[in-house]
Amino acid sequence: MDGHPEAIVDLDVIRSNVAAIVRHVQGAAVMAVVKSDGYGHGALPTATAALAAGAQWLGVGHVAEAIALRQAGITAPVLCLLAAPDAPHEDAIRHNVDLSVGTVELLRQICAIAARVGLPARLHLKADTGMSRGGAPMTAWPDLVAAASAEQAAGRCQIIGVWSHLACADIPGHESVDAQLETFRRALGIAERAGLRPVVRHLANTPAMLTRPDTWFDLVRPGGGVTGLATLPGGPPDWLRPAMTVRAHLVQAKRVPAGTGVSYGHRYTTTGETTLGLVPLGYNEGVPRAGTNTAQVLVRGNRVTIAGTVCMNQFVIDAGDLPIQAGDEVVLFGPGNHGEPTAQEWADALGTISYDIVTRFTAKIPRSYCGVTRADSLAVRIATSGSQAPADWPDLAQAGSRED
Ligand SMILES: *Cc1c(COP(=O)(O)O)cnc(C)c1O
């Protein structure tokens, strides 16, 4: 027995999250951000589910991710959020992928490629309004706008968007949000006076989408929210549901006496006679080593804490007198519907954010999908993307309508 660790993604949950977001933002368009393989949920299935539920845009990190979506048949506008001088810009232009530019240099470089290819580049001008990551600071903004306006007049680009990103939207009441919003409005004013008429002005990530309607403009860019996560204190509101469950099965259970040292360094010692269970997941598979003696899992309907050091491929639980056996399901985190911890609880226990938890697992353990409803094309695309068919998953299967 290998303990069958897997990450199960419920696509119906993603669809209902996105449908709820579309309703929530009252007329603003929704860009589902599916960077980092859809926050570990699978970029293509997540994107397809999001589009089916009313998202009109997709956001990715790198050009290669955008082209993978195009090659899978996705025709919706896709924006690469990250700008880099050495990105494959020609491929992006040929695949109708939107690019971000925050410097005159990159603008000219991309527009020269567009001229050679004979297709205008679709660009979103990025203002740095206070995040101090990518984008043009206000000192450089008027020059960027003027250069973009000239390139657009020459037919080498279309200015599709003007955008920025918030640094502290998940710290409610943080004064920088107002300051960034005001700077963004100034940037928009400068762009308009230069004659630019962007199709979409966008600023809001998940926490701003949830808490600050004044940041929505034409388009919001939730990523975590699509998968039912948020970086706000306490996590997402309950109208967003986590879509990912990570589970495995015990590979061994054994009775041990009081005073038994457990795992490397004996950082845990049993206090009485008890039953230990062995879970075949470790830090190689994504369980943070900081989960040692800290994070909880669900087994036989009960929460138990990881006992002792998380190893490379395994960890131990102390199940007390629970009648655990090899083969028992162990749920690390999920939507929380059945008493299991959520990724938010893991994050709170470990001093990080839920995104850092869910993105850890799916590179190393198989991912499967449930909740594929109605959209035949969705099922086809998932099948052809190499992911597994809906798993035998008795608990989550009851949660929603499965394949009908
Ligand atoms: C990742 C990202 C988002 C999405 O952030 P969430 O908090 O997951 O909604 C939006 N915009 C940009 C620029 C990003 O990098």
The ligand as an SDF file (V2000), in Angstrom:
LIG
                    3D

 15 15  0  0  0  0  0  0  0  0999 V2000
   -1.5410   37.0270   -7.7590 C   0  0  0  0  0  0  0  0  0  0  0  0
   -2.0930   38.2960   -8.2390 C   0  0  0  0  0  0  0  0  0  0  0  0
   -3.4550   38.5800   -8.1580 C   0  0  0  0  0  0  0  0  0  0  0  0
   -4.4170   37.6790   -7.4400 C   0  0  0  0  0  0  0  0  0  0  0  0
   -4.2360   37.8400   -6.0500 O   0  0  0  0  0  0  0  0  0  0  0  0
   -5.2390   37.1290   -5.0160 P   0  0  0  0  0  0  0  0  0  0  0  0
   -4.9700   37.6810   -3.6920 O   0  0  0  0  0  0  0  0  0  0  0  0
   -4.9350   35.6770   -5.0980 O   0  0  0  0  0  0  0  0  0  0  0  0
   -6.5810   37.4180   -5.5170 O   0  0  0  0  0  0  0  0  0  0  0  0
   -3.9250   39.7290   -8.7270 C   0  0  0  0  0  0  0  0  0  0  0  0
   -3.0840   40.5910   -9.3370 N   0  0  0  0  0  0  0  0  0  0  0  0
   -1.7640   40.3640   -9.4090 C   0  0  0  0  0  0  0  0  0  0  0  0
   -0.8870   41.3450  -10.0600 C   0  0  0  0  0  0  0  0  0  0  0  0
   -1.2190   39.2270   -8.8560 C   0  0  0  0  0  0  0  0  0  0  0  0
    0.0990   39.0190   -8.9220 O   0  0  0  0  0  0  0  0  0  0  0  0
  1  2  1  0
  2  3  1  0
  2 14  2  0
  3  4  1  0
  3 10  2  0
  4  5  1  0
  5  6  1  0
  6  7  2  0
  6  8  1  0
  6  9  1  0
 10 11  1  0
 11 12  2  0
 12 13  1  0
 12 14  1  0
 14 15  1  0
M  END
$$$$
